[in-house]
Amino acid sequence: MRTNTTARIGALAAVAAAAVLALPASADAATGSIDYGPLGKLTNPVDGTCYRSPLYSNGTGPAGVTNNTNEKITVYLSNDCTNYPHVIEPGQYYNSTGGLAGGFARLYSVKAG
């Protein structure tokens, strides 16, 4: 009787482990990169995570960014993904200085998804 119970517990444990392994990852990520030109790129950003943009040596963020991911991204003029959002479709380039007085707007954070 004990061997039969042990075998059942082992079988249930194997089924439970297989079910857990079959679940999708809890955090989805965009596939591809967000390109900041000479400042580098962010590869496969996790959806909903706020990333600070790389900065030039003078402390300013990039003026433009290219969305080379498979999802929309949102760029911000603040470093905490809160102010002045702009959505960029996959494959599109965005320059934050276009149409702004003085052309001094810089991108300081980005979010995918």
VEXTORPA-87264 format. One record per residue (C-alpha): residue number from 1; chain; x negated, y negated, z. Coordinates in steps of 0.02 Angstrom, whole numbers. Each point is the difference from the previous one (the first is absolute). Example, Ala and Ser with C-alpha at 12.3 -4.5 7.8 and 13.67 -1.06 7.14 Angstrom:
REM VEXTORPA-87264
MIKE seq mol u v w
MIKE 1 A -615 225 390
MIKE 2 A -69 -172 -33
***
This chain:
REM VEXTORPA-87264
MIKE seq mol u v w
MIKE 1 A 0 0 0
MIKE 2 A -140 -119 44
MIKE 3 A -86 28 -168
MIKE 4 A 162 -40 -92
MIKE 5 A 21 -164 98
MIKE 6 A -181 -48 -31
MIKE 7 A 21 33 -186
MIKE 8 A 156 -108 -5
MIKE 9 A -86 -143 91
MIKE 10 A -147 12 -120
MIKE 11 A 117 -2 -150
MIKE 12 A 95 -151 68
MIKE 13 A -163 -92 32
MIKE 14 A -56 33 -179
MIKE 15 A 166 -63 -70
MIKE 16 A -7 -156 109
MIKE 17 A -179 -37 -54
MIKE 18 A 46 21 -183
MIKE 19 A 149 -117 21
MIKE 20 A -109 -134 80
MIKE 21 A -131 14 -137
MIKE 22 A 134 -18 -133
MIKE 23 A 60 -168 68
MIKE 24 A -56 -155 -95
MIKE 25 A -122 -118 84
MIKE 26 A 85 -130 108
MIKE 27 A -91 -147 -80
MIKE 28 A 17 -25 -186
MIKE 29 A -135 -90 -95
MIKE 30 A -5 -89 -165
MIKE 31 A -112 85 -128
MIKE 32 A -133 -110 -77
MIKE 33 A -83 -160 58
MIKE 34 A 30 -182 38
MIKE 35 A -143 -92 -86
MIKE 36 A -73 -160 70
MIKE 37 A -124 -31 -141
MIKE 38 A -177 -29 67
MIKE 39 A 59 30 179
MIKE 40 A 39 184 -30
MIKE 41 A 157 104 7
MIKE 42 A 117 90 119
MIKE 43 A 32 180 -54
MIKE 44 A 161 97 35
MIKE 45 A 74 -122 127
MIKE 46 A 125 75 123
MIKE 47 A 178 -65 -26
MIKE 48 A 54 -132 125
MIKE 49 A -174 -28 73
MIKE 50 A -64 -179 1
MIKE 51 A -178 -14 -66
MIKE 52 A -106 -156 14
MIKE 53 A -79 -54 -163
MIKE 54 A -189 -2 -17
MIKE 55 A -73 -174 21
MIKE 56 A -133 -101 -89
MIKE 57 A -150 -56 104
MIKE 58 A 84 -168 29
MIKE 59 A 148 87 84
MIKE 60 A 127 -22 -140
MIKE 61 A 103 140 -71
MIKE 62 A 13 43 -185
MIKE 63 A 107 -107 -113
MIKE 64 A 53 147 -109
MIKE 65 A 38 184 15
MIKE 66 A 43 140 -123
MIKE 67 A 124 135 51
MIKE 68 A -72 161 -72
MIKE 69 A 112 110 108
MIKE 70 A 159 93 -44
MIKE 71 A 106 -107 119
MIKE 72 A 47 -181 27
MIKE 73 A -114 -94 119
MIKE 74 A 32 -160 96
MIKE 75 A -138 -127 26
MIKE 76 A 4 -137 133
MIKE 77 A -86 -165 31
MIKE 78 A -14 47 185
MIKE 79 A -115 131 77
MIKE 80 A 143 95 85
MIKE 81 A 120 35 -146
MIKE 82 A 128 -128 58
MIKE 83 A -9 -162 -101
MIKE 84 A 30 -40 -182
MIKE 85 A 27 175 -72
MIKE 86 A -16 35 -185
MIKE 87 A 43 169 -77
MIKE 88 A -114 68 -137
MIKE 89 A 59 142 -112
MIKE 90 A -115 146 -45
MIKE 91 A -126 -50 -134
MIKE 92 A 24 -187 27
MIKE 93 A -126 -136 46
MIKE 94 A 47 -143 115
MIKE 95 A -93 -163 26
MIKE 96 A 56 -91 157
MIKE 97 A -62 -171 -56
MIKE 98 A 117 -15 -149
MIKE 99 A 123 -142 19
MIKE 100 A -59 -56 171
MIKE 101 A -63 -175 33
MIKE 102 A -189 3 8
MIKE 103 A -7 186 -38
MIKE 104 A -70 45 171
MIKE 105 A 118 142 48
MIKE 106 A -90 161 44
MIKE 107 A 61 177 32
MIKE 108 A -37 61 175
MIKE 109 A 102 160 17
MIKE 110 A 91 133 -101
MIKE 111 A 127 138 27
MIKE 112 A 47 145 -115
MIKE 113 A 171 78 -19
***
